[in-house]
Amino acid sequence: MKKYTLGIALACLLAAAPDHAQAWGGRGHAVIARAAVDALPADGPVFLQRQADYIAASASIPDGWRNETEPFLKIEEDPNHGWFREQFAFMRQPPRSRHAFILALREEQQRIAASDPELARLMNVRWTGTLPYAAMEGYGRLVAGMRQIRRAHAAGEDTAALEQTCAFYAAWFSHYIADGAQPMHDTIHHDGWQGPNPHGYTRDPKVHGRMESEYVELIALSEADLAPRLPAVPAHQDGDVFEIILAQLDRGTARVEQVYQLDKAGAFADADNRQARELVYLTAGEGAALLRDLLYRAWRESALPQPPVPVPGSPDPANPAYDPATGSAPAARSRPLD
């Protein structure tokens, strides 16, 4: 298997992607992905560790899918990198379907169009984000890919190609988990403070990059900084994966004002600022820990026997949960592993 030089691969990715697309920056995404893969337990998908260079170098690739030069891809991909919960506070519980979410936004947009035209203008996926749906779709790819590896291995077949494909799924998935851990991806204030501003926080859109890219480079974030943040035993092995991801995004939203306070104090220009370092270590470390946990969980889930196809199935109008607006029943809750 060809080995990739991490530095060269990252340089190519950074040269190809526009400045505004560098979520966490190449270093941040690579470090988070590598820390997660290296911390996998011995009974987990350890074949990913043989692909650690490739996964780390590929973790920024989804940012390159947001260029104006590929407009169809940009339209689809842009919302996958954010979750601006304040924008759709009317929705107490996001639906378990990307399409149902989009339709709910459209209904709210129409409802408030006359009474609050400014809010209605932003009531769409471009200004609300779809990150947890992209993450769950990525988790599904991992489970399906790992299941194929298990079957091929049981049949005595070569699994090298399937493992390479699964490594790319892991890199792709890692991008959204890492973005979700970064507070500026979890708020309407992602590129400068919006609306009333009693504390005088910056409205400069570059505040986003000052934390996740410039400061990460300034302190030379490394795997060694994050490894102590990952518990020895993976967590998040029970409960619903969608709800686990939503909880991570809520934690990010709760930390947004701390980012602005630090920026106002000039902390992101000071490599020795203890609070700024701690925030980066905390958020990147939580991203790496959750990524490790869900890679391990996907591997365990892939070992479960596939249940019989339900009758009626999710796209069958006879299914009691069938939604005629989307053409499908919503996603079921995660299967228990034990």
Protein Blocks (a to p, Z undefined) as FASTA:
>chain_A
ZZddfklmmmmmmmmpcfklmggijmlmmmmmmmmmmmpcfklcfklmmmmmmmmmmmmm
mmmmmcfklmmlmmmmmmmmgccfklmmmlmbacfbfklmmmmmmmmmmmmmmmmmmlmm
mmcfklnopmlmmmmmmmmmmmmmmmmmmmmmmnopafklmmmmmmmmmmmmmmmmmmmm
pmklmcfklnopehjdfkopafbfklmmmmmmmmmmmnopafklmmmmpcfbdghkgcjf
klmmmmmmmmmmmmmmmmmmmmmnommmcfklmklmmmmmmmmmmmmmmmmmmmmmmmmm
mmpccdddddddfklmklmklcfknopacddddddfZZ
